[in-house]
Amino acid sequence: MGRLLLLLLLLLLLAAGGLAACGGDGPDTASVDVFLSEWEVSPEAGSTPAGAVRFTTTNGGQFVHQLLIIRTEASAADLPTTADGRIDESRADVLGKVDNVAPGGIERRTFTLQPGHYALACNIADETGGDVISHYQKGMRADFSVVAGD
Ligand SMILES: [Cu+2]
């Protein structure tokens, strides 16, 4: 009886592992971990090969954050902004967005990216007592490169 239970558990584990291995991302998918907090956007690496890129976004802060992936020639600190200091997304080439990453949360999303220079940023603004706190202005931005693969 005990042995049968163990065998069943083992089969379940194998099945789960098999499913995870076929979880949608092919062998050519690159992966980048990005850490969000107050007030930083910190990719584990400064660049990734072009093609399918899986972003694992972890929010280690106390606020809700997001990850915008913006294709731009400009430095991440010099993106076009609106009057309240947020990035003007209507004037930015936003190629990917991982929205509403809760404190302590982890979100995984795959985007297809061409070679070039990018900015990773959080464009949330919180209003407290009439003041607008733009996460972007607080420093939630990082330069990032996508390089041609082989
Ligand atoms: Cu933020």
Residues whose N, C-alpha, C, O or C-beta is under 5 A from the ligand:
A	BS01	CU	V64 H65 Q66 C122 I124 H135 M140
